[in-house]
Amino acid sequence: MPAFSSVFGQILKLFARTEFQQLVNETKAERHARGFTCWQQFVAMLFCQLGKAQSLREICQGLASVEGKINHLGIDQAPNKSTLAYANAHRPWQLFQRVFGEMYQRCQQIAPKHRLRFKNPLLSIDATVIELCATLFDWAHYKQTKGAVKLHMILDHNGLLPSFCHITEARKYDVVVAREWDFPSGTIIVFDRGYIDFRWFRSLCERGIFFVTPVQTGDALRNRPGALHSSARRRSS
């Protein structure tokens, strides 16, 4: 009988089953489980993310549509909606936090390092609004009929991996969150116009942090005597 391995199955091979089960045991995630394992839950939710499923029905029916070919995923049948919903509501989220941490460390080890001409750490910061259903997430008020949160992210160019993320209410300004972040001296950060705040710029300079950003149209920049280092004045003249 020929072996069958889907692209989804090949992605799942990146997660070692023995290490996954060890994390399950450490977090006691399968305590009081009745046949529906954490691995089955993980496969279903990863299928949800990669397949952009919008509901439990889409997840369960999507897996059920290929039920004869899912043994290579480590599951023998598609879950029921009620079973998956109960597992998502009651099983500890710490398990999947640990799974993410293990995978992130592995990615850091194999990620290519940047080959730029400078050795300073290079970071990009940005934020995006993620829309949510206002009726289901009544705490995430954004507009009169819409709900949303804002994801603030720091991307490390040394491996092109996200190094930090922070979720806030959607109305919170990007620069307000950025002011709370602490960057090591010598770091170069890149950001867009949403982070323009000249007092914050001064704070970055005083801490030895470099930054690159486009200037807003109409901004009046002038060189005050003694405000810049002599070499910087020569470059700007």
N, C-alpha and C positions, 0 to 999 in steps of 0.2 A: 504494500500500500504506500503510495507516494506521500512524503511528508509535506505538511502545509504550514506556512508561516506568513502571516499577514504583516504589513508594515507596523500595525498596532502591536502585534506580538513581538516584533523586533525591538520596538521602543520599550516594552515591558521587560525585556531581557537586561536592560540597563539597571534594573532594580533586583538585586540578588534576593531570592526568596528566603534563604537562610538568615540573612541580615534583617530582612523585613520581619520575619517571625520572631527574631530575638527582640526587636523593638516592641512587638506586640506583647511579648511576655513581660518586658520591663515596665510597660505602661498599663499592663493588665487590661488591655482594650477588649479582649474577648471574654471577659468575665460575664457569666450568665448568658453567653451566646448560645443560640439554638440552631446550629447548622449553617448560619450565614457568617462566613469568616470575614476578617478584616481585609484579606487579600481580595475577596470578591467585591467588597465595598470599594476598595481602592481602584480596581479595574473598572467598575461601573462609573466612578466619579472622574477618572482620567478619560474614559470614553466620552463622558459629558463635556469635558473641556476641549478635547481635540475635535469632537464632532459638533461642537457648538449647539448642544442640545439645550432647549429652553424649558424643559419640564421633566419630571420623573417619568412621565409617560413616554417621552421621546427616548430617554435612556433605556428603559426596560424593553420597549418595542424594538429599538435599534439593535440591542443585543439579541433579542429573541428572533429577529429576522435572519440571523446567521447562526442559530443555535446549534446546528450540526457541525459547525466549524470553529467553535470557541474553546475546544479542549486545550489547544495550544496556548491559550491565555491563562491557564491554571484554574478555570472554572468549568463546571459541567452544564450549567443552565443559567439563563437570565434571571435576575432577581425580580420579585414582585414589587410593586410600587410601595405598598405598605411596609414591607420588610426593609427596603432601602431607606424610606423616610424615617422609620424608627431608629435605624442604625445611625443615620446622620444626626438625629436629634439627641441621642443618648450616649454614643460612644465618645471617648475622650479625644479632643482635637490634638492633644499633645503628641499622639502617635504620628500624625501626619506632619507636625512640626519637626519631629525628630527625623522623619523620612526626608523631608526637604533639607534639613541640615546636613545629613549624610551625603545627599546628592550634590549639594552646593560645595562641600569640601572636595568632593571628587572632581567637580568641574574646575575648581581653582587649581588643582594639581596639574590638569592636562590642558588648561586654557593657554593659548599662545600669548606671550608677553609682547607689549608694544615695542616697536623698533624706532622710536622717535629719536631726535638728536639730543634731547635733554633727558635728564634722569628724574626730574620732578614728577610727583604723582599728578596725573591728569584725570580730572573728574568732570562729568557733565551732569547738570541738575535740571530737572524739568518736572512738570506736573500735568496731569490730565484728569478730566472729569469722567467718572463712570456712572452712567445712568442706572437707576434702580426703580423698581415698581413702587410707587408711592403708597399703594394700599398694603403691600406686604412689609415695606420698610418705612413705617410711619415716622421713625426717628430721623430719617435722612431727608429732611425738608430742603428743597432747592428752589423750585418755582411753585406756583399755585397748584398745578396738577402733576408735577414731576418730583421725583426723588433722585438724589444723587450723592455721591461722595467724591472726594478728590484724592488722587494717589500722587504723592510727592516722592520722586525717585532720584537716587544718586547712582550714576553709571560710572564704574571704574574702567578706564580704557586699558588698564593693564590686565587684559583677558576679556574685556568687553562683557563684564558681568555686573549685575546690579549689586551694590555694596550696602545699600540701605533704602528702605521704603517706609513711608509714613502715611496713614490714611486720616483725613480730617473731613469736616463738613465741606460741602462743595463751595460754599461762599467764601471760604478762607483764602486770603490772598497768598500767592506763591511766596512773595518775599517775606511775609510774616513768619512762615515756617522756616525759611532759609536762615533768618536771623538767629534761630535757636540752634542751628547746627554748628559744631566745632570742627574746624579743619586744621590739620597740622601745618605748621609754618613751612613755606616752600611749595605748598600745593597750588596747582593751577586749576581753576574752576571755570567752566564755560556755561553760559546761560543766556536766555533770550531777554526781550524787553520787559517781560513780566516781573523781573527781579531788579529793575532799576530803582535804586534808593541810594542817594549820594552819601548819606550818613553811614549806611552799611558799607559802602565802598571804602569810606575812610577807615572804618573799623577793620576791614580786611587788610588794607595797606599797613595799618599799625601793627597787625599781627603777622606780617610777612607773607601774606597770601596773595597770589597773583590771580587776576580774573580777565576774561575775554567776553565782551558783550557788544551787540550793536547799539549805537547811540540813537535815541529818539530824534526824529526830525524836529528841529526848532530848539534843541537843547543848546544853550549858550555855555561853552566851555572856555575858560580863560585861565592863563597861568598866573598865579599870584606869586610874587617874589618870595623865595624861600620855601614855597609849598612843595616843590619837587626837588629831587636829587639833581645835582648838576649834570650828570650823564643823561638823565631822563629829559632835562631841558634841552640838551643838545640834540637829542633824537627828535624832539617835537618841533624844533625850530626849522 
